[in-house]
Amino acid sequence: MISLAHAQSAAAATPGSAELIQQFLPLVVIFILFWFMLIRPQMKRAKEQKQMLAELAKGDEVVTASGQVGKIAKMGDQYVSLEIADGVITHVQKSSVQTLLPKGTIKSL
């Protein structure tokens, strides 16, 4: 009698392909949601930020990650010199530039 019970439980433990699909379907759906709601938009933002940094030029008005607003006075490979007031120049890393402002924004502040 014990051998019969053992044989029955072993046969019932092997899931079919339909059961496997039902088990992994929620994981696949969650991954797809993460891709379209989190990963893909973040990749798009990173691409736009990289393109904006590549197109920076002398005279552009920008906002840094720390909130400084200034006009680009000098460009380097890794650093940017910002004129934050008349005759006041600070040096920041190029990667800290967050936003490119429209021309004339600083005068309106």
N, C-alpha and C positions, 0 to 999 in steps of 0.2 A: 504494500500500500504506500509506503514511503517513496519507493522508486517511481510510482505513477504520479504522485504529486510533484516530485522533482522534475519529471519530464514535461508536465503541463506548464509549469512556471517558466521553463526555459523557452518554450515555444511562444508563449505570450509576450516575452520580453523583447523580441525582435520587431522593431517598428517597420512599417511599410514606407514606401517612398512618399505617399500622400501625407503620412504623419510627419515625416521629416520636413516636408515643405511647410506644413502648418506650424511646426516648431520654430523654424528659422525665418518665416515670413515677417514676424514683428521686428526682428533684428535688421532685416533688409530694409524694411520701411523706415525704421528709425535712422539708419545710415543715410538713406536717400533724403530724408528731411533735414538731417544735419548738413548734408552737402549743399542743398539748395538754400537753406536758411542761415547757415553760419560760415561754412568754408568758402563757398563760391563768392559771396559778397565781400568777404575779407580779402580774397585774392584780387578782386576787382579794385578795391580801395588801394591796396598796396601797389598795383600796377599804375593807377592814376597818380599816386604820390610820387612814384619813381619818375614818371614822365614829367610831372610838374617840376621836380628838382632838376631834371636834365635841361629844361627850357628856361630856367632862371637866367636873368641878365642884369647887368648894371642898370640901376634906376628903377627896378621893380620895387613895389611896396609889398611888404610881407608881414606876417605874424608868426612868431616863433612858438615853440611848445610851451615856453614859460610865460607867454602872453606879451612879450615885447613887440611893439609895432615899430617898423623902421623901413628906411629905403636902403637898398643894396648899394654900397659905395665901392666895394671891391669884391671880386669873385676869386676863389681859389678852388683847388680840387676837392678839399675836404672842409674848408672854412669859408665863411662869408663875413665881410665887414659890413655892419649895419650902422647907418647914421640914424640915431634915435632922437636927436635934437640937433640944432645948429651947432656944428663943430664937435659933437659928442659921438664918437664911433666906438662900437663894441664888436667883438669878434665872437661868432657863434659857429657851432658845427653846422654844416650844410644840411645834415639830416634832421636838425631840430626845426627847420622851417616847415610850418604846417599848412599855411594858407597863403595864396597869392591874392593880394587885394587889387581892386580896380585902381587905375591911376587917379590921383587926386584925393584919395581917401584920407591920407594923413592930414591934409590941410583942413578937411571938414571936421576933424576931431577936436 
